[in-house]
Amino acid sequence: MKLKNLVSQRFKERPADCLIDSHALMIRGGYMKYVANGIYSELPALRRVTSKIEAIIREEMNAIDGQEVLFPIVMPAELWQESGRYDSIANELVRFQDRNQSKLVLGMTHEEAAVHLVREYGQSYQQYPFMIYQIQRKFRDEARPRAGMIRVREFTMKDAYSFHTSQEDLDQYYQKCYEAYQRIFRRVGIPEVVTVASDAGMMGGNLSHEYMLLNEVGEDSIVLCAECDYRANMEAAANIVENVSNGATAPLEYVATLDCKTIEEVCDFFKTDISASCKAVVYQKNADNTFVVAFVRGDYEVNETKLSNLVGDELHVAEITADTPLTAGYIGPYGLSKQVAYYCDLSLKGMDSLVAGANREGFHLKGLNLERDLGEIDYVDLAKVKAGGICPCCKKPALTIQRGIEVGNIFQLGTKYTESMHMQFADKDGTMHYPIMGCYGIGIGRLAASVCEARHDEYGPIFPISIAPWEVHICCIRPDDLETKSAADHLYEELTKQKVEVLYDDREGVRGGQMFADADLIGVPIRVIVSPRNLKDEKIEVSTRDKSVHAVVEVSESLTYIMKLRERLYQELT
């Protein structure tokens, strides 16, 4: 491919609306173009990257007996009504009607389509186990698209679905997928990806793992232990609190607190530490708008995923008006309206004397003791983990929190979908059972952007050779010089004959500095510079984009040198 014929533009300046490096570099390097909020077109360079990622994924999925299929993007609402997700998923699922007034949805995930495809096929135990997968475009009406390809609305995803007759069989296959994912991320150049325990969310199921690239631009908070191998997404991390009695048991007392409403204002008024307060966070259920109040110690934050799982419904931040049974700014567990469901976090257990809302306008309580004043309480884990917290595994106060980009996930779905959609198989004695499912996803564009985020410098991406748009980038300095042009043309032809993917820059009137800047923005791993200066000594310059290699080699040996360097770069990824 000649650079002068490549459909793309490169830009010197960073776009103002690109907040992270990978987004800025992929726009500047001519990899993608903005179309609408969370929607991008892939230019040839990015399409070559994503195609290579897809090829690696196909190899690894086929190696564990996956069979590729293709589901429709548009599906009838009936499929999603069968599973119950048509009504349970909020605005992320796009619903519409065709000209015949038939209700349809745009696929944001394909569990329903997978069950629909195989429920007639999988009627006998003899057909099991099997796994089907697809690489398909999807649309999720994400509320807050951000970071270029890392969080978008339209995206390409590999999703796989396995079907099993027993939990033991699923466990064995889940481990195969677990290992296949590790190979995929190593082959695309980010072996540092870690697995973390996660919450299954809308997917359902009991066991799930996310593959996280630890990076400061990530939107997920990852909890890690400095003393053991414990790793979990913040949403799923257990919070262990060991409260120590403060020995300050006091009578319950109503105190006028004037205009103090926030937990900080209240604690400042009482001259007490925020850890000696009971904080109320109020939500409403999506299904019926009834109120749910989470009470946590003042120095903790509510983990909304934990609360949602406990309630059994999606939640939204409450809107409290004058006719609701709550007094905004003065909400506490003592004297709370019986119309309101509430939960007390483990961080409040054993606390002797707390400051809390009094459920009366302008008043707070001091001296609150939950066990004494409310009776028996079922404490639950509702809070987010804090740095320095106690590890659920080794029990040491060694938890740290880092940011991470989710580049893949795997779930044990159980029978959530096969049961709701009435898929059954007959075992040896004719007894009917629901198949047990696993689900395994990787976002293709997000993975490409994540590699760029992890592998770049200030000048451009440093793509690993396995997924780089081209393997070798030839810069012909002074193509108007016949000897230089002839040498560069010959090397281009010889590399092409060897099935090497070459991007050849022989643009006339472009200075070397501009060629090198463009080469940096494109990020091809091997760069070959053919110039009149080096050709005087019958040599050419070969380097790698990451600057680990820089050599001046004889023209006669250049092809062999480049081929060996190319082979070595591939070997380093295996």
C-alpha positions in Angstrom: 0.0 0.0 0.0 1.3 3.4 -0.9 0.7 6.1 1.6 -0.2 8.7 -1.1 -3.1 6.4 -2.0 -4.3 5.7 1.5 -7.8 7.1 2.3 -7.0 9.1 5.4 -5.9 12.4 6.8 -3.4 13.1 9.6 -3.5 16.1 11.9 -0.8 17.8 13.7 -2.9 19.3 16.5 -4.8 17.4 19.2 -8.6 17.8 18.8 -10.0 19.8 21.7 -12.8 17.3 22.5 -10.4 14.3 22.8 -9.9 13.8 26.5 -7.7 10.7 26.4 -4.6 10.0 24.4 -5.9 7.0 22.4 -8.9 8.9 21.2 -6.7 11.9 20.1 -4.1 9.8 18.4 -6.5 7.6 16.5 -8.3 10.7 15.2 -5.0 12.5 14.4 -3.5 9.4 12.8 -6.4 8.9 10.4 -7.8 5.8 12.1 -11.4 6.9 12.6 -13.8 9.7 12.0 -16.6 11.1 14.3 -20.1 10.6 12.9 -22.4 11.2 15.9 -22.3 11.0 19.6 -20.7 7.6 20.4 -20.6 6.6 16.7 -17.5 6.5 14.5 -16.5 5.4 11.0 -13.4 3.2 10.8 -10.9 4.3 8.1 -8.7 1.7 6.4 -5.9 1.7 9.0 -8.3 1.0 11.9 -10.2 -1.6 9.8 -6.9 -3.4 9.3 -6.3 -3.4 13.0 -9.8 -4.6 14.0 -9.7 -7.3 11.2 -6.5 -8.7 12.7 -8.0 -8.7 16.2 -11.0 -10.5 14.8 -8.7 -13.1 13.2 -6.9 -13.8 16.4 -10.1 -14.1 18.3 -11.5 -16.5 15.6 -8.4 -18.7 15.9 -8.7 -18.9 19.6 -12.5 -19.5 19.6 -12.2 -22.2 16.9 -9.4 -23.8 19.0 -11.8 -24.5 21.8 -14.5 -25.9 19.4 -16.4 -22.7 18.9 -18.6 -22.5 15.8 -19.1 -19.2 14.1 -22.7 -18.0 13.4 -24.3 -14.6 12.7 -27.3 -13.3 14.5 -29.5 -10.4 13.2 -29.0 -6.9 14.5 -32.8 -6.4 14.4 -34.9 -8.8 16.5 -38.6 -9.1 17.3 -39.6 -7.8 20.7 -41.1 -11.2 21.4 -37.7 -12.8 21.9 -36.8 -10.2 24.6 -40.3 -10.4 26.1 -39.7 -14.1 26.5 -36.5 -13.5 28.5 -38.1 -10.6 30.5 -35.5 -8.1 29.4 -37.7 -6.2 27.1 -39.2 -4.4 30.1 -36.3 -4.7 32.6 -33.7 -2.9 30.5 -34.1 0.8 30.5 -33.3 3.2 27.6 -30.1 1.5 26.6 -32.2 -0.9 24.5 -33.5 0.7 21.4 -37.2 -0.3 20.7 -39.1 0.7 17.5 -41.8 -0.5 15.2 -41.7 -1.4 11.5 -44.3 -0.4 8.9 -46.6 -3.2 10.0 -46.5 -1.9 13.6 -44.5 -5.0 14.7 -42.3 -4.3 17.8 -38.6 -4.7 17.2 -35.3 -4.0 19.0 -31.8 -3.3 18.0 -29.4 -5.9 19.4 -27.2 -4.7 22.2 -26.4 -8.3 23.2 -27.6 -11.6 21.8 -28.5 -14.1 24.5 -32.0 -14.3 23.3 -31.0 -14.8 19.7 -28.6 -17.6 20.7 -31.2 -19.5 22.6 -33.7 -19.0 19.7 -31.1 -20.3 17.2 -30.4 -23.6 19.0 -33.5 -24.5 21.1 -34.8 -26.9 18.5 -31.4 -28.3 17.7 -30.5 -28.9 21.4 -33.3 -31.3 22.3 -31.2 -34.3 23.2 -28.3 -34.6 25.6 -26.3 -36.1 22.7 -26.0 -32.7 21.1 -24.1 -31.2 24.1 -21.9 -29.5 24.9 -21.4 -26.9 22.1 -20.4 -23.3 21.7 -21.5 -20.8 19.1 -20.0 -17.3 18.6 -20.4 -14.3 16.4 -18.5 -11.1 15.5 -21.3 -8.6 15.0 -22.2 -4.9 15.1 -24.4 -3.9 18.0 -26.1 -0.8 19.3 -26.5 0.3 22.9 -27.9 3.7 23.5 -25.3 4.5 26.1 -26.2 7.6 28.2 -22.6 8.9 28.4 -20.4 7.9 25.5 -16.8 8.9 26.1 -13.1 8.2 25.3 -13.4 7.6 21.6 -13.8 3.9 20.9 -13.6 2.9 24.6 -17.3 3.7 25.3 -19.5 4.1 22.3 -23.0 3.4 21.2 -22.4 1.5 18.0 -19.7 -1.2 18.3 -18.4 -4.5 17.0 -18.3 -7.3 19.5 -17.4 -11.0 19.7 -19.9 -12.7 21.8 -19.9 -16.5 22.4 -22.5 -18.7 24.1 -21.9 -22.2 25.4 -24.6 -24.8 26.3 -24.1 -27.6 28.8 -26.0 -30.4 30.5 -24.3 -30.0 33.9 -22.6 -27.4 36.0 -19.5 -29.5 36.1 -19.3 -29.4 32.3 -19.8 -25.6 32.2 -17.1 -25.2 34.9 -14.6 -27.1 32.7 -15.5 -25.1 29.6 -15.5 -21.8 31.5 -11.8 -22.6 32.4 -11.0 -23.2 28.7 -12.5 -19.8 27.8 -10.7 -18.2 30.7 -7.4 -19.4 29.3 -8.3 -18.6 25.7 -8.9 -15.0 26.7 -5.5 -14.8 28.3 -3.9 -16.0 25.1 -5.9 -13.4 23.1 -4.8 -10.5 25.2 -1.2 -11.7 25.1 -1.3 -12.1 21.3 -2.7 -8.6 20.8 0.1 -7.1 22.9 -1.4 -6.4 26.3 -0.4 -9.5 28.5 -0.7 -7.3 31.6 -4.5 -7.6 31.5 -5.8 -9.0 34.8 -9.0 -10.9 35.6 -11.3 -9.6 38.4 -14.4 -10.9 40.0 -17.4 -8.9 38.7 -21.1 -8.4 39.0 -23.2 -10.1 36.3 -25.5 -7.1 36.0 -28.2 -7.3 33.3 -26.6 -10.5 32.0 -27.6 -12.5 35.0 -25.9 -15.6 36.4 -23.9 -16.4 39.5 -20.2 -16.3 38.4 -18.5 -13.7 36.2 -15.1 -12.3 35.5 -13.9 -9.2 33.7 -10.6 -8.8 32.0 -9.2 -5.4 33.0 -6.4 -3.4 31.5 -5.2 -1.3 34.5 -5.0 2.2 33.2 -5.7 5.6 34.7 -8.2 6.5 32.0 -10.4 3.5 32.8 -13.9 4.1 34.0 -14.0 1.0 36.3 -12.6 1.0 39.8 -10.6 -2.2 40.5 -9.9 -3.4 44.0 -6.6 -5.2 44.4 -4.9 -6.6 47.5 -1.2 -5.8 47.9 -0.7 -9.0 50.0 -2.5 -11.7 48.0 -4.1 -12.3 44.6 -7.5 -10.9 45.4 -8.9 -8.8 42.6 -12.5 -7.6 42.0 -14.4 -4.9 40.3 -15.6 -2.3 42.8 -19.2 -3.3 42.0 -18.5 -6.8 43.3 -15.9 -6.2 46.0 -16.9 -7.3 49.5 -16.5 -4.6 52.1 -15.3 -5.8 55.4 -15.6 -3.4 58.3 -14.3 -4.0 61.8 -16.0 -1.3 64.0 -14.5 -0.6 67.3 -16.8 0.6 70.1 -16.2 4.3 70.9 -17.5 3.8 74.4 -19.7 6.8 74.1 -23.2 5.3 74.6 -25.5 8.3 75.2 -29.3 8.8 75.3 -31.1 9.5 72.1 -31.6 13.3 71.8 -33.3 15.5 69.2 -31.2 18.6 68.3 -32.2 21.5 66.2 -29.6 21.8 63.4 -30.9 24.9 61.6 -29.9 24.7 57.9 -27.5 21.8 58.3 -28.4 19.2 55.6 -25.2 17.6 54.2 -23.4 15.0 56.3 -20.3 17.3 56.4 -22.4 20.3 57.7 -24.1 18.1 60.3 -20.8 16.6 61.6 -19.3 20.1 61.8 -22.2 21.3 63.8 -21.9 18.4 66.3 -18.1 18.7 66.3 -17.9 15.0 65.6 -15.9 12.9 63.1 -17.8 11.9 60.0 -17.2 8.2 60.8 -19.6 8.7 63.8 -22.5 9.6 61.6 -25.2 7.7 59.8 -25.6 8.8 56.2 -28.8 8.3 54.2 -28.8 7.9 50.4 -32.3 7.7 48.7 -33.3 5.9 45.6 -36.4 4.8 43.8 -37.2 1.5 42.0 -37.4 1.8 38.3 -40.4 -0.6 38.2 -42.8 1.3 40.5 -40.9 4.4 41.9 -41.2 3.2 45.5 -38.5 4.6 47.8 -35.4 2.7 49.0 -33.1 4.2 51.6 -29.5 3.0 52.1 -27.9 3.9 55.4 -24.1 3.8 55.6 -21.5 5.1 57.9 -20.7 8.7 57.0 -17.2 8.0 55.7 -18.5 5.4 53.2 -20.2 5.6 49.8 -23.1 3.4 48.7 -22.4 0.7 46.1 -25.4 1.1 43.9 -24.9 -2.3 42.2 -24.9 -4.1 45.5 -28.1 -2.3 46.5 -29.8 -2.9 43.2 -29.0 -6.6 43.5 -30.3 -6.7 47.0 -33.6 -4.9 46.1 -34.0 -7.0 42.9 -34.7 -4.0 40.7 -32.8 -1.3 38.8 -32.7 2.0 40.8 -32.5 5.7 40.1 -31.7 8.6 42.4 -34.8 9.7 44.2 -36.8 12.8 43.6 -38.1 14.0 47.0 -41.0 16.4 47.0 -43.2 17.9 49.7 -45.8 15.1 49.4 -43.4 12.2 49.7 -42.9 10.4 53.1 -39.3 11.6 53.4 -37.8 14.9 54.7 -35.0 15.8 52.4 -31.8 16.6 54.4 -33.0 15.1 57.6 -33.5 11.4 56.8 -32.5 8.8 59.4 -33.4 5.2 60.3 -35.2 6.1 63.6 -38.8 7.2 63.0 -38.6 6.5 59.3 -41.9 6.2 57.5 -43.1 2.5 57.2 -43.9 3.3 53.6 -40.2 3.4 52.9 -37.9 0.3 52.6 -34.5 0.7 54.1 -31.2 -1.2 54.5 -28.4 -0.7 57.0 -24.8 -1.3 55.9 -22.4 -3.4 57.9 -20.3 -0.3 58.5 -23.0 0.8 61.1 -22.9 -2.5 63.1 -21.7 -2.1 66.6 -21.6 1.7 66.5 -22.5 3.1 70.0 -23.5 6.7 69.4 -24.3 8.1 66.0 -25.4 11.3 64.5 -28.4 10.8 62.1 -31.3 12.5 60.6 -34.4 12.8 62.8 -37.0 12.6 59.9 -38.2 16.1 61.2 -37.5 19.3 59.4 -34.6 21.1 61.0 -33.7 18.3 63.4 -31.0 15.6 63.7 -30.5 12.9 66.3 -27.4 12.3 68.4 -26.7 9.3 70.6 -28.4 6.9 68.1 -27.7 3.2 68.8 -29.3 1.1 66.1 -29.5 -2.1 68.1 -31.0 -0.3 71.2 -33.3 2.1 69.4 -34.5 0.0 66.4 -34.3 -3.5 67.8 -32.9 -6.4 65.7 -31.3 -5.3 62.4 -30.2 -7.4 59.5 -27.0 -5.6 58.4 -26.0 -6.0 54.8 -23.0 -5.2 52.6 -23.9 -2.0 50.8 -20.8 0.1 50.8 -18.0 0.7 48.4 -14.5 -0.6 49.4 -12.0 2.0 50.5 -8.2 2.0 50.0 -6.6 0.4 53.0 -9.6 -1.7 53.6 -9.6 -5.3 54.8 -9.1 -7.9 52.1 -11.9 -10.5 52.0 -9.3 -13.2 51.1 -6.2 -12.7 53.3 -8.0 -10.5 55.9 -5.2 -8.0 55.9 -5.8 -4.2 55.6 -4.0 -4.1 52.2 -6.6 -3.1 49.6 -5.7 -0.7 46.9 -7.9 0.8 44.2 -6.9 1.4 40.6 -8.7 2.4 37.4 -9.2 -0.1 34.7 -10.6 -0.5 31.1 -12.8 -3.6 30.7 -11.5 -5.4 27.6 -13.5 -8.6 28.0 -15.9 -10.5 30.2 -17.1 -14.1 30.8 -20.3 -15.1 32.6 -21.8 -18.3 33.9 -25.4 -17.6 33.0 -27.0 -20.7 34.5 -30.5 -21.4 33.2 -31.7 -17.8 33.2 -32.4 -17.7 29.5 -33.0 -21.3 28.6 -35.7 -21.5 31.4 -37.4 -18.3 30.5 -37.4 -19.1 26.8 -38.4 -22.8 27.3 -35.4 -24.5 25.9 -35.1 -28.1 27.2 -33.2 -31.3 26.4 -34.0 -34.9 27.2 -31.3 -36.9 29.2 -30.6 -40.6 28.8 -33.8 -41.7 30.6 -36.0 -39.0 28.9 -36.1 -36.6 31.8 -36.3 -33.0 30.6 -33.8 -30.4 31.8 -32.9 -26.8 31.0 -29.4 -26.4 29.5 -26.9 -24.4 31.5 -25.3 -21.5 29.6 -22.0 -19.6 29.6 -21.4 -16.2 27.8 -18.1 -14.7 26.7 -17.6 -11.2 25.2 -14.9 -9.0 23.8 -15.4 -5.5 22.3 -13.3 -5.3 19.1 -13.0 -1.5 18.8 -12.6 -1.0 22.5 -9.8 -3.5 22.5 -8.0 -1.7 19.6 -8.4 1.6 21.5 -7.2 0.0 24.7 -4.0 -1.3 23.1 -3.4 2.2 21.8 -4.0 3.6 25.2 -1.4 1.2 26.7 1.1 1.4 23.9 1.8 4.9 22.7 4.1 7.9 23.2 3.5 11.6 22.7 4.0 11.2 18.9 1.5 8.4 18.2 0.5 4.7 18.8 3.0 1.9 19.1 0.9 -1.0 17.8 2.2 -4.5 18.4 3.0 -6.2 15.1 0.3 -8.8 15.5 -2.4 -6.1 15.1 -0.6 -3.2 13.5 -2.2 -2.0 10.3 1.0 -2.8 8.4 4.1 -4.6 9.5 6.7 -2.4 7.8 6.7 1.3 6.9 9.2 2.4 4.2 10.1 6.0 4.1 11.7 7.0 0.8 13.6 10.2 1.5 14.0 12.2 -1.7 12.0 10.1 -4.1 13.1 12.6 -6.8 16.6 11.0 -6.6 16.5 8.0 -9.0 18.9 5.8 -7.1 17.0 6.3 -3.8 13.6 5.7 -5.5 14.9 2.6 -7.2 16.3 1.1 -4.0 13.1 1.8 -2.1 10.9 0.5 -4.9 13.0 -2.7 -5.0 12.7 -3.3 -1.3 9.0 -2.7 -1.4 8.6 -5.2 -4.2 10.7 -7.8 -2.4 8.9 -7.5 0.9 5.6 -7.7 -0.8 6.7 -10.9 -2.5 7.5 -12.3 0.9 3.8 -11.5 1.9 4.9 -8.8 4.3 2.4 -6.0 4.8 4.1 -2.8 3.7 3.1 0.8 3.8 5.3 2.7 1.4 5.7 6.5 1.6 7.2 7.8 -1.6 5.4 11.1 -1.7 7.2 13.7 -3.7 7.7 17.2 -2.1 7.3 15.9 1.4 10.3 16.5 3.7 11.8 13.7 5.9 10.5 15.3 9.1 6.9 15.2 7.8 7.3 11.6 6.7 8.6 10.6 10.2 5.8 12.5 11.9 3.2 10.7 9.8 4.9 7.4 10.4 4.8 8.0 14.2 1.0 8.8 14.0 0.4 5.6 12.0 2.4 3.5 14.4 3.7 0.7 12.2 6.2 -1.4 14.3 9.1 -1.6 11.8 10.4 1.5 10.0 12.8 1.4 7.1 14.4 4.7 5.9 15.9 4.8 2.4 17.9 8.0 1.9 20.6 9.3 -0.4 23.0 9.8 2.5 22.9 6.1 3.6 22.8 4.8 0.1 26.2 6.4 -0.5 27.6 3.7 1.8 25.2 1.1 0.3 23.2 1.0 3.6 19.6 1.7 4.8 18.3 2.4 8.2 16.0 0.1 10.1 14.3 0.9 13.4 11.3 -0.1 15.5 8.5 2.3 16.5 9.2 1.6 20.2 12.8 2.6 19.7 14.1 -0.7 21.0 15.9 -1.3 17.7 17.9 1.0 15.6 20.4 -0.3 13.0 22.1 0.7 9.8 22.4 -2.4 7.6 23.9 -3.2 4.2 21.3 -2.9 1.3 22.2 -6.5 0.3 21.3 -7.8 3.8 18.3 -5.6 4.4 15.6 -8.0 3.3 17.0 -10.8 5.5 17.4 -8.4 8.5 13.9 -7.1 8.2 12.4 -10.6 7.9 14.2 -11.8 11.0 13.2 -8.7 13.0 9.6 -9.2 11.9 9.7 -12.8 13.0 11.2 -11.8 16.4 8.5 -9.3 17.1 5.9 -11.9 16.5 7.7 -14.4 18.7 7.8 -11.9 21.6 4.0 -12.0 21.6 3.6 -15.7 22.0 
